Amino acid sequence: MLKTPELSMPRTNKVTTVRNGKRKVWTDYEEAKAYFLELMISTDGEEHERVECVYIQLLHGLEECSDEDE
C-alpha cells in the first residue's frame, strides 16, 4: 500500500520558524510565508541564504522551519 508523504499532508495554520537562533511561533502560515518572502527579497549574502532556507521549507509545508543545518 502507498504511504502518503509528509509534505502532502494537510498542514495546520500554525508554524514555528527558527532564524539566527531565534524561535517564533506564527498562528498564520500565509503571514509567515509573506514575511520571509519580503525579507528574502530585501537581504543579500549569508542572511539571504538563511532566509531563503526557511522560506523554501515554508513552501514545502513543514510545521517547523529552520535555517540551521541538522
Beta strands, then each sheet from edge to edge (+ up, - down):
strand 1: 15-19
strand 2: 22-26
strand 3: 64-66
sheet 1: 2+ 1- 3-
end
